[in-house]
Amino acid sequence: MALTEVHTCLTLNDPAYTSTARRGFAGHSFAPSVLSALSPNSAVRLLKRFTPSATKSWHAKMADLHAEQSRKHRLNWSLVADRAAMRTFGRKFEVYDYRISAIGRDEFVDEDKDALRVHAISDGQHYRLAILHHMAAGHRHQTALAYCRQIARPSQVVH
């Protein structure tokens, strides 16, 4: 895999993210992948192992792209939740409507619940990958969290 110019982020099912290490890697009792590793440092080690030709600048660009994808999925989740609430209750989705993790409400139609699940899961995975790529670019975990929060979660940034 030639990792030079980057215009789009790798997909969530890319082998760099789904390949697994041996069982017992870094103390895991299972064969972890980048997305299933239990600690950020273990995940970064795997990410570097599965993308050996990647440079720090490539990882920095991937962090930006994944953070942007996370932001888009978060926004799309809100749009789908508003549409589902409009269908179900005749009004936009409100914070007090949130009762079930990822899908909001059980009363929503199945197609909306499926779309909400996809956006919630994808948001979380892209956000985690943005943090891990930022760490692989040479930054500490706390720095990566703060940086990615600015891009993917701008409303949660404390000034």
C-alpha positions as CSV (number, residue, x, y, z in Angstrom):
1,M,0.0,0.0,0.0
2,A,1.6,3.3,-1.1
3,L,0.8,5.8,1.6
4,T,1.7,9.1,0.0
5,E,-1.0,11.5,-1.1
6,V,-4.3,11.3,0.8
7,H,-7.6,12.7,-0.3
8,T,-10.0,10.5,1.6
9,C,-9.7,8.6,4.8
10,L,-9.4,4.8,4.8
11,T,-12.7,3.0,5.2
12,L,-13.6,1.5,8.5
13,N,-13.2,-2.0,7.0
14,D,-9.7,-1.4,5.6
15,P,-7.2,-4.1,6.5
16,A,-5.2,-1.6,8.4
17,Y,-8.0,-1.4,10.9
18,T,-9.4,-4.9,10.8
19,S,-6.2,-7.0,10.8
20,T,-5.6,-8.6,14.1
21,A,-2.4,-9.2,16.1
22,R,-1.7,-12.5,17.9
23,R,-3.8,-13.4,20.9
24,G,-1.9,-12.0,23.9
25,F,-0.6,-8.9,22.2
26,A,0.1,-6.3,24.8
27,G,-1.7,-8.4,27.5
28,H,-4.9,-8.8,25.5
29,S,-6.8,-12.1,26.1
30,F,-8.0,-12.0,22.5
31,A,-6.5,-11.1,19.1
32,P,-6.9,-7.3,19.0
33,S,-7.4,-5.1,15.9
34,V,-6.8,-1.3,15.9
35,L,-10.4,-0.7,16.7
36,S,-10.7,-3.4,19.4
37,A,-7.5,-2.8,21.3
38,L,-8.1,-1.9,24.9
39,S,-5.6,1.0,25.3
40,P,-4.8,3.8,22.9
41,N,-1.1,3.0,23.1
42,S,-1.7,-0.7,22.0
43,A,-4.0,0.6,19.2
44,V,-1.3,3.0,18.0
45,R,1.3,0.2,18.0
46,L,-1.0,-1.9,15.9
47,L,-1.8,1.0,13.6
48,K,1.9,1.5,13.0
49,R,2.4,-2.2,12.5
50,F,-0.4,-2.5,9.9
51,T,0.7,0.7,8.0
52,P,4.5,0.4,8.0
53,S,5.1,2.8,5.1
54,A,3.0,5.6,6.7
55,T,4.8,8.8,7.6
56,K,3.9,11.2,10.5
57,S,2.5,13.7,8.0
58,W,0.3,10.9,6.5
59,H,-1.0,10.0,9.9
60,A,-1.7,13.7,10.6
61,K,-3.7,14.0,7.4
62,M,-5.6,10.8,8.2
63,A,-6.4,12.2,11.7
64,D,-7.9,15.3,10.1
65,L,-9.9,13.2,7.6
66,H,-11.3,10.8,10.2
67,A,-12.2,13.7,12.5
68,E,-14.1,15.3,9.7
69,Q,-15.9,12.0,9.0
70,S,-16.8,11.7,12.6
71,R,-18.3,15.2,12.6
72,K,-20.3,14.4,9.5
73,H,-21.7,11.2,11.0
74,R,-22.6,13.2,14.2
75,L,-24.4,15.8,12.1
76,N,-26.2,13.1,10.1
77,W,-27.3,11.4,13.3
78,S,-28.9,14.6,14.4
79,L,-30.7,15.0,11.0
80,V,-32.0,11.5,11.1
81,A,-33.1,11.9,14.7
82,D,-35.0,15.0,13.8
83,R,-36.6,13.3,10.9
84,A,-37.6,10.3,13.0
85,A,-39.0,12.5,15.8
86,M,-40.9,14.5,13.2
87,R,-42.5,11.3,11.9
88,T,-43.2,9.9,15.3
89,F,-44.0,12.9,17.5
90,G,-44.6,15.7,15.0
91,R,-41.7,17.8,16.3
92,K,-37.9,17.9,16.2
93,F,-35.8,15.6,18.4
94,E,-35.0,17.0,21.9
95,V,-32.4,16.0,24.4
96,Y,-35.1,14.6,26.7
97,D,-36.2,12.3,23.9
98,Y,-33.0,10.3,24.2
99,R,-33.8,7.1,25.9
100,I,-32.0,4.3,24.1
101,S,-28.3,4.3,23.3
102,A,-27.5,5.1,19.6
103,I,-31.2,5.0,18.4
104,G,-32.8,7.6,20.7
105,R,-36.3,6.1,21.0
106,D,-37.8,2.6,20.5
107,E,-40.9,4.2,18.9
108,F,-38.9,5.2,15.8
109,V,-39.4,3.1,12.7
110,D,-36.8,0.4,12.0
111,E,-35.2,2.1,9.0
112,D,-34.5,5.2,11.1
113,K,-33.2,3.2,14.0
114,D,-30.8,1.3,11.6
115,A,-29.6,4.6,10.2
116,L,-29.1,6.1,13.7
117,R,-27.1,3.0,14.7
118,V,-24.9,3.2,11.6
119,H,-24.2,6.9,12.2
120,A,-23.5,6.5,16.0
121,I,-21.1,3.6,15.5
122,S,-19.3,5.2,12.5
123,D,-19.0,8.5,14.5
124,G,-17.3,6.7,17.4
125,Q,-15.0,4.6,15.2
126,H,-13.9,7.6,13.1
127,Y,-13.4,9.6,16.2
128,R,-11.2,6.9,17.8
129,L,-9.2,6.5,14.5
130,A,-8.7,10.3,14.4
131,I,-7.2,10.2,17.9
132,L,-5.0,7.2,17.1
133,H,-3.7,8.6,13.9
134,H,-2.9,11.9,15.7
135,M,-1.0,9.9,18.3
136,A,0.8,8.0,15.5
137,A,1.8,11.4,14.1
138,G,3.8,11.9,17.3
139,H,1.4,13.5,19.8
140,R,0.5,12.4,23.3
141,H,-3.0,11.0,24.0
142,Q,-4.3,14.1,25.8
143,T,-3.0,16.3,23.0
144,A,-4.7,14.1,20.4
145,L,-8.0,14.2,22.3
146,A,-8.0,17.9,22.5
147,Y,-7.1,18.3,18.9
148,C,-9.7,15.9,17.6
149,R,-12.3,17.4,19.9
150,Q,-11.8,20.8,18.2
151,I,-12.5,19.3,14.8
152,A,-15.1,16.6,15.4
153,R,-16.9,18.0,18.5
154,P,-16.6,21.8,18.2
155,S,-19.7,22.4,20.4
156,Q,-18.0,20.5,23.3
157,V,-14.7,22.6,23.3
158,V,-14.3,24.6,26.5
159,H,-12.7,28.0,25.9
